[in-house]
Amino acid sequence: MIQDVRQWREFENAWIASHKPDFEENIRLVDGMYELARSMGKFTAADALEGLEKNIRLASILHHVRETP
């Protein structure tokens, strides 16, 4: 548990400033996580597009909402 939030934020900001984004490394990480999930039986070809239409519809609705109540 984080005891000193200010100190944690300072650490995060320093870490972010010293570690520039690396697109290729990020792609390797995503590919590795995807392969791990597939090896565990997730993301099979049968469910690759499952829920896509629902997600597209939801994104369209949310895109047109100007503000939340």
N, CA, C and O atoms as a Tinker XYZ file with bonds, in Angstrom:
   276  protein
     1  N      0.834000   -1.172000    0.000000    73     2
     2  CA     0.000000    0.000000    0.000000    64     1     3
     3  C      0.887000    1.247000    0.000000    63     2     4     5
     4  O      1.910000    1.293000    0.683000    81     3
     5  N      0.490000    2.233000   -0.758000    73     3     6
     6  CA     1.256000    3.476000   -0.852000    64     5     7
     7  C      0.949000    4.341000    0.366000    63     6     8     9
     8  O     -0.204000    4.691000    0.617000    81     7
     9  N      1.989000    4.679000    1.114000    73     7    10
    10  CA     1.830000    5.488000    2.321000    64     9    11
    11  C      1.945000    6.982000    2.020000    63    10    12    13
    12  O      1.187000    7.786000    2.562000    81    11
    13  N      2.881000    7.350000    1.165000    73    11    14
    14  CA     3.141000    8.757000    0.866000    64    13    15
    15  C      2.839000    9.005000   -0.612000    63    14    16    17
    16  O      3.675000    8.747000   -1.478000    81    15
    17  N      1.643000    9.505000   -0.886000    73    15    18
    18  CA     1.196000    9.701000   -2.262000    64    17    19
    19  C      2.075000   10.714000   -2.990000    63    18    20    21
    20  O      2.387000   10.530000   -4.166000    81    19
    21  N      2.472000   11.774000   -2.306000    73    19    22
    22  CA     3.314000   12.795000   -2.940000    64    21    23
    23  C      4.638000   12.191000   -3.394000    63    22    24    25
    24  O      5.094000   12.449000   -4.508000    81    23
    25  N      5.246000   11.395000   -2.537000    73    23    26
    26  CA     6.519000   10.754000   -2.884000    64    25    27
    27  C      6.330000    9.785000   -4.055000    63    26    28    29
    28  O      7.188000    9.696000   -4.933000    81    27
    29  N      5.225000    9.072000   -4.066000    73    27    30
    30  CA     4.950000    8.138000   -5.161000    64    29    31
    31  C      4.805000    8.891000   -6.477000    63    30    32    33
    32  O      5.353000    8.470000   -7.496000    81    31
    33  N      4.073000    9.998000   -6.464000    73    31    34
    34  CA     3.893000   10.788000   -7.692000    64    33    35
    35  C      5.226000   11.341000   -8.187000    63    34    36    37
    36  O      5.479000   11.369000   -9.392000    81    35
    37  N      6.070000   11.776000   -7.271000    73    35    38
    38  CA     7.399000   12.260000   -7.659000    64    37    39
    39  C      8.203000   11.139000   -8.308000    63    38    40    41
    40  O      8.871000   11.354000   -9.319000    81    39
    41  N      8.136000    9.946000   -7.727000    73    39    42
    42  CA     8.822000    8.791000   -8.307000    64    41    43
    43  C      8.288000    8.488000   -9.706000    63    42    44    45
    44  O      9.067000    8.281000  -10.637000    81    43
    45  N      6.958000    8.460000   -9.856000    73    43    46
    46  CA     6.356000    8.189000  -11.160000    64    45    47
    47  C      6.801000    9.211000  -12.197000    63    46    48    49
    48  O      7.191000    8.849000  -13.307000    81    47
    49  N      6.741000   10.488000  -11.834000    73    47    50
    50  CA     7.121000   11.547000  -12.772000    64    49    51
    51  C      8.584000   11.423000  -13.180000    63    50    52    53
    52  O      8.918000   11.603000  -14.351000    81    51
    53  N      9.451000   11.120000  -12.233000    73    51    54
    54  CA    10.875000   10.951000  -12.546000    64    53    55
    55  C     11.085000    9.738000  -13.447000    63    54    56    57
    56  O     11.877000    9.790000  -14.388000    81    55
    57  N     10.381000    8.652000  -13.161000    73    55    58
    58  CA    10.526000    7.436000  -13.974000    64    57    59
    59  C     10.050000    7.684000  -15.397000    63    58    60    61
    60  O     10.715000    7.287000  -16.354000    81    59
    61  N      8.902000    8.339000  -15.541000    73    59    62
    62  CA     8.359000    8.635000  -16.871000    64    61    63
    63  C      9.314000    9.539000  -17.642000    63    62    64    65
    64  O      9.532000    9.333000  -18.836000    81    63
    65  N      9.885000   10.535000  -16.973000    73    63    66
    66  CA    10.807000   11.459000  -17.638000    64    65    67
    67  C     12.082000   10.756000  -18.086000    63    66    68    69
    68  O     12.677000   11.143000  -19.092000    81    67
    69  N     12.510000    9.730000  -17.355000    73    67    70
    70  CA    13.768000    9.062000  -17.694000    64    69    71
    71  C     13.595000    7.872000  -18.639000    63    70    72    73
    72  O     14.587000    7.345000  -19.142000    81    71
    73  N     12.377000    7.443000  -18.887000    73    71    74
    74  CA    12.113000    6.302000  -19.769000    64    73    75
    75  C     11.222000    6.758000  -20.922000    63    74    76    77
    76  O     10.008000    6.886000  -20.771000    81    75
    77  N     11.835000    6.995000  -22.056000    73    75    78
    78  CA    11.087000    7.433000  -23.225000    64    77    79
    79  C     10.335000    6.250000  -23.832000    63    78    80    81
    80  O     10.806000    5.116000  -23.750000    81    79
    81  N      9.172000    6.498000  -24.442000    73    79    82
    82  CA     8.402000    5.417000  -25.058000    64    81    83
    83  C      9.206000    4.719000  -26.158000    63    82    84    85
    84  O      9.905000    5.366000  -26.938000    81    83
    85  N      9.095000    3.413000  -26.206000    73    83    86
    86  CA     9.773000    2.612000  -27.220000    64    85    87
    87  C      8.712000    1.777000  -27.929000    63    86    88    89
    88  O      8.258000    0.762000  -27.401000    81    87
    89  N      8.323000    2.205000  -29.115000    73    87    90
    90  CA     7.246000    1.557000  -29.854000    64    89    91
    91  C      7.526000    0.079000  -30.075000    63    90    92    93
    92  O      6.649000   -0.756000  -29.856000    81    91
    93  N      8.728000   -0.250000  -30.502000    73    91    94
    94  CA     9.058000   -1.650000  -30.785000    64    93    95
    95  C      8.980000   -2.509000  -29.528000    63    94    96    97
    96  O      8.486000   -3.636000  -29.583000    81    95
    97  N      9.455000   -1.999000  -28.406000    73    95    98
    98  CA     9.374000   -2.742000  -27.143000    64    97    99
    99  C      7.919000   -2.945000  -26.735000    63    98   100   101
   100  O      7.546000   -4.016000  -26.256000    81    99
   101  N      7.098000   -1.914000  -26.926000    73    99   102
   102  CA     5.682000   -2.032000  -26.587000    64   101   103
   103  C      4.997000   -3.089000  -27.447000    63   102   104   105
   104  O      4.168000   -3.851000  -26.950000    81   103
   105  N      5.338000   -3.141000  -28.733000    73   103   106
   106  CA     4.769000   -4.164000  -29.617000    64   105   107
   107  C      5.205000   -5.547000  -29.153000    63   106   108   109
   108  O      4.394000   -6.473000  -29.136000    81   107
   109  N      6.470000   -5.702000  -28.778000    73   107   110
   110  CA     6.948000   -7.002000  -28.276000    64   109   111
   111  C      6.188000   -7.415000  -27.014000    63   110   112   113
   112  O      5.828000   -8.581000  -26.859000    81   111
   113  N      5.947000   -6.469000  -26.124000    73   111   114
   114  CA     5.197000   -6.774000  -24.901000    64   113   115
   115  C      3.769000   -7.218000  -25.215000    63   114   116   117
   116  O      3.285000   -8.205000  -24.661000    81   115
   117  N      3.104000   -6.492000  -26.097000    73   115   118
   118  CA     1.733000   -6.849000  -26.462000    64   117   119
   119  C      1.704000   -8.215000  -27.135000    63   118   120   121
   120  O      0.842000   -9.038000  -26.828000    81   119
   121  N      2.639000   -8.464000  -28.051000    73   119   122
   122  CA     2.699000   -9.773000  -28.714000    64   121   123
   123  C      2.927000  -10.889000  -27.700000    63   122   124   125
   124  O      2.304000  -11.947000  -27.790000    81   123
   125  N      3.804000  -10.660000  -26.748000    73   123   126
   126  CA     4.073000  -11.664000  -25.724000    64   125   127
   127  C      2.854000  -11.948000  -24.863000    63   126   128   129
   128  O      2.558000  -13.105000  -24.562000    81   127
   129  N      2.142000  -10.891000  -24.464000    73   127   130
   130  CA     0.934000  -11.086000  -23.660000    64   129   131
   131  C     -0.144000  -11.804000  -24.461000    63   130   132   133
   132  O     -0.877000  -12.636000  -23.927000    81   131
   133  N     -0.234000  -11.473000  -25.758000    73   131   134
   134  CA    -1.216000  -12.134000  -26.620000    64   133   135
   135  C     -0.901000  -13.622000  -26.748000    63   134   136   137
   136  O     -1.797000  -14.459000  -26.638000    81   135
   137  N      0.361000  -13.952000  -26.977000    73   135   138
   138  CA     0.751000  -15.358000  -27.097000    64   137   139
   139  C      0.526000  -16.103000  -25.781000    63   138   140   141
   140  O      0.107000  -17.261000  -25.794000    81   139
   141  N      0.795000  -15.463000  -24.661000    73   139   142
   142  CA     0.547000  -16.084000  -23.365000    64   141   143
   143  C     -0.944000  -16.371000  -23.186000    63   142   144   145
   144  O     -1.324000  -17.455000  -22.743000    81   143
   145  N     -1.776000  -15.405000  -23.529000    73   143   146
   146  CA    -3.224000  -15.595000  -23.416000    64   145   147
   147  C     -3.692000  -16.726000  -24.326000    63   146   148   149
   148  O     -4.528000  -17.539000  -23.931000    81   147
   149  N     -3.154000  -16.780000  -25.543000    73   147   150
   150  CA    -3.534000  -17.870000  -26.460000    64   149   151
   151  C     -3.100000  -19.214000  -25.911000    63   150   152   153
   152  O     -3.838000  -20.191000  -26.031000    81   151
   153  N     -1.920000  -19.289000  -25.312000    73   151   154
   154  CA    -1.440000  -20.559000  -24.764000    64   153   155
   155  C     -2.287000  -21.005000  -23.574000    63   154   156   157
   156  O     -2.311000  -22.187000  -23.233000    81   155
   157  N     -2.980000  -20.059000  -22.947000    73   155   158
   158  CA    -3.853000  -20.384000  -21.820000    64   157   159
   159  C     -5.288000  -20.640000  -22.272000    63   158   160   161
   160  O     -6.174000  -20.845000  -21.443000    81   159
   161  N     -5.520000  -20.630000  -23.599000    73   159   162
   162  CA    -6.849000  -20.927000  -24.127000    64   161   163
   163  C     -7.741000  -19.725000  -24.319000    63   162   164   165
   164  O     -8.933000  -19.881000  -24.582000    81   163
   165  N     -7.201000  -18.542000  -24.196000    73   163   166
   166  CA    -7.980000  -17.325000  -24.421000    64   165   167
   167  C     -7.708000  -16.825000  -25.836000    63   166   168   169
   168  O     -6.726000  -17.225000  -26.461000    81   167
   169  N     -8.570000  -15.961000  -26.337000    73   167   170
   170  CA    -8.418000  -15.382000  -27.677000    64   169   171
   171  C     -8.322000  -16.452000  -28.753000    63   170   172   173
   172  O     -7.426000  -16.413000  -29.595000    81   171
   173  N     -9.236000  -17.398000  -28.725000    73   171   174
   174  CA    -9.258000  -18.412000  -29.776000    64   173   175
   175  C     -9.883000  -17.814000  -31.025000    63   174   176   177
   176  O    -10.531000  -16.769000  -30.962000    81   175
   177  N     -9.691000  -18.470000  -32.151000    73   175   178
   178  CA   -10.235000  -17.982000  -33.418000    64   177   179
   179  C    -11.758000  -17.897000  -33.361000    63   178   180   181
   180  O    -12.354000  -17.032000  -34.004000    81   179
   181  N    -12.389000  -18.785000  -32.602000    73   179   182
   182  CA   -13.849000  -18.810000  -32.518000    64   181   183
   183  C    -14.411000  -17.538000  -31.892000    63   182   184   185
   184  O    -15.495000  -17.099000  -32.276000    81   183
   185  N    -13.706000  -16.936000  -30.941000    73   183   186
   186  CA   -14.239000  -15.749000  -30.275000    64   185   187
   187  C    -13.521000  -14.461000  -30.670000    63   186   188   189
   188  O    -13.627000  -13.454000  -29.969000    81   187
   189  N    -12.804000  -14.482000  -31.769000    73   187   190
   190  CA   -12.015000  -13.315000  -32.166000    64   189   191
   191  C    -12.883000  -12.079000  -32.395000    63   190   192   193
   192  O    -12.481000  -10.969000  -32.046000    81   191
   193  N    -14.058000  -12.261000  -32.973000    73   191   194
   194  CA   -14.919000  -11.114000  -33.272000    64   193   195
   195  C    -16.139000  -11.042000  -32.362000    63   194   196   197
   196  O    -17.027000  -10.217000  -32.579000    81   195
   197  N    -16.189000  -11.890000  -31.355000    73   195   198
   198  CA   -17.331000  -11.917000  -30.445000    64   197   199
   199  C    -17.459000  -10.590000  -29.716000    63   198   200   201
   200  O    -16.511000  -10.122000  -29.086000    81   199
   201  N    -18.627000   -9.994000  -29.805000    73   199   202
   202  CA   -18.894000   -8.743000  -29.111000    64   201   203
   203  C    -18.437000   -7.500000  -29.850000    63   202   204   205
   204  O    -18.616000   -6.389000  -29.352000    81   203
   205  N    -17.848000   -7.662000  -31.031000    73   203   206
   206  CA   -17.328000   -6.511000  -31.769000    64   205   207
   207  C    -18.439000   -5.538000  -32.148000    63   206   208   209
   208  O    -18.287000   -4.328000  -31.984000    81   207
   209  N    -19.557000   -6.063000  -32.656000    73   207   210
   210  CA   -20.659000   -5.185000  -33.061000    64   209   211
   211  C    -21.190000   -4.393000  -31.865000    63   210   212   213
   212  O    -21.490000   -3.205000  -31.984000    81   211
   213  N    -21.302000   -5.055000  -30.720000    73   211   214
   214  CA   -21.766000   -4.383000  -29.503000    64   213   215
   215  C    -20.797000   -3.274000  -29.103000    63   214   216   217
   216  O    -21.220000   -2.179000  -28.734000    81   215
   217  N    -19.502000   -3.558000  -29.176000    73   215   218
   218  CA   -18.499000   -2.557000  -28.809000    64   217   219
   219  C    -18.509000   -1.374000  -29.764000    63   218   220   221
   220  O    -18.348000   -0.232000  -29.332000    81   219
   221  N    -18.694000   -1.626000  -31.051000    73   219   222
   222  CA   -18.755000   -0.541000  -32.035000    64   221   223
   223  C    -19.972000    0.333000  -31.766000    63   222   224   225
   224  O    -19.883000    1.560000  -31.808000    81   223
   225  N    -21.107000   -0.298000  -31.490000    73   223   226
   226  CA   -22.330000    0.458000  -31.198000    64   225   227
   227  C    -22.147000    1.298000  -29.933000    63   226   228   229
   228  O    -22.520000    2.471000  -29.910000    81   227
   229  N    -21.581000    0.708000  -28.891000    73   227   230
   230  CA   -21.353000    1.431000  -27.640000    64   229   231
   231  C    -20.402000    2.610000  -27.857000    63   230   232   233
   232  O    -20.639000    3.700000  -27.338000    81   231
   233  N    -19.337000    2.397000  -28.614000    73   231   234
   234  CA   -18.382000    3.474000  -28.894000    64   233   235
   235  C    -19.055000    4.605000  -29.653000    63   234   236   237
   236  O    -18.793000    5.779000  -29.388000    81   235
   237  N    -19.919000    4.256000  -30.596000    73   235   238
   238  CA   -20.634000    5.270000  -31.363000    64   237   239
   239  C    -21.547000    6.091000  -30.460000    63   238   240   241
   240  O    -21.610000    7.315000  -30.574000    81   239
   241  N    -22.250000    5.412000  -29.569000    73   239   242
   242  CA   -23.142000    6.113000  -28.642000    64   241   243
   243  C    -22.338000    7.032000  -27.728000    63   242   244   245
   244  O    -22.691000    8.198000  -27.553000    81   243
   245  N    -21.263000    6.514000  -27.148000    73   243   246
   246  CA   -20.448000    7.320000  -26.237000    64   245   247
   247  C    -19.792000    8.497000  -26.943000    63   246   248   249
   248  O    -19.591000    9.553000  -26.344000    81   247
   249  N    -19.460000    8.317000  -28.210000    73   247   250
   250  CA   -18.823000    9.386000  -28.975000    64   249   251
   251  C    -19.765000   10.580000  -29.135000    63   250   252   253
   252  O    -19.314000   11.721000  -29.234000    81   251
   253  N    -21.071000   10.315000  -29.162000    73   251   254
   254  CA   -22.036000   11.383000  -29.384000    64   253   255
   255  C    -22.580000   11.994000  -28.095000    63   254   256   257
   256  O    -23.377000   12.931000  -28.153000    81   255
   257  N    -22.171000   11.490000  -26.943000    73   255   258
   258  CA   -22.603000   12.063000  -25.668000    64   257   259
   259  C    -21.737000   13.285000  -25.376000    63   258   260   261
   260  O    -20.510000   13.194000  -25.354000    81   259
   261  N    -22.378000   14.418000  -25.155000    73   259   262
   262  CA   -21.624000   15.651000  -24.937000    64   261   263
   263  C    -21.128000   15.774000  -23.503000    63   262   264   265
   264  O    -20.017000   16.254000  -23.279000    81   263
   265  N    -21.913000   15.358000  -22.545000    73   263   266
   266  CA   -21.494000   15.437000  -21.148000    64   265   267
   267  C    -22.236000   14.379000  -20.350000    63   266   268   269
   268  O    -23.295000   13.903000  -20.759000    81   267
   269  N    -21.677000   14.024000  -19.225000    73   267   270
   270  CA   -22.326000   13.041000  -18.371000    64   269   271
   271  C    -23.145000   13.753000  -17.311000    63   270   272   273
   272  O    -22.812000   14.870000  -16.915000    81   271
   273  N    -24.219000   13.117000  -16.846000    73   271   274
   274  CA   -25.080000   13.777000  -15.843000    64   273   275
   275  C    -24.379000   13.952000  -14.519000    63   274   276
   276  O    -24.964000   14.487000  -13.577000    81   275
